[in-house]
Amino acid sequence: MSFFSKKMDYALLVLSHLNSSSAGSSAREIAAKFSISRPFVANILKVLCHHGMLSSHRGVHGGYVLVKKAHEISLSEIMDALEEPFFLTDCSHSSEKDNCKTSPFCTIKFGIDEVHLRIKKILSGFTLADIVDPHRSAPGQFKLELVSSQS
């Protein structure tokens, strides 16, 4: 099971491509470059435009350009724009909490809620810039530390 949906994967590809192309690009060009259906790319572009990450220009030389800088676009913002918010479990989703059959005797709910909140914080801390250039060292860049379980 993949953490990101295909739509999210493709949105990251689209944004990465537009980030590297100051002149912008059309849905047709992007679809051809990544071998993705043009209507699917057009839908992603429309959504990202609607959420203020891109602007579009019609006409023969039309296309899409980034209007936000890569370091201003967080992974969680992209997921929310695509209406693909992250939920670790069904009970991480507020509307599902009351429907959980194990809720009255669940012993892991609060621990799972904590994991969910930490992952959401990580997704908010990583930006498109971190994805397109993972070796950049910007001030305030979110860093993960691996903890060893050596005794």
Secondary structure, 3 states (H helix, E strand, C coil): CCCCCHHHHHHHHHHHHHHCCCCCECHHHHHHHHCCCHHHHHHHHHHHHHCCCEEEECCCCCEEEECCCHHHCEHHHHHHHCCCCCCCCHHHCHHHHHHCCCHHHCCCHHHHHHHHHHHHHHHHHCEHHHHHCCCCCCCCCCCCCCCCCCC
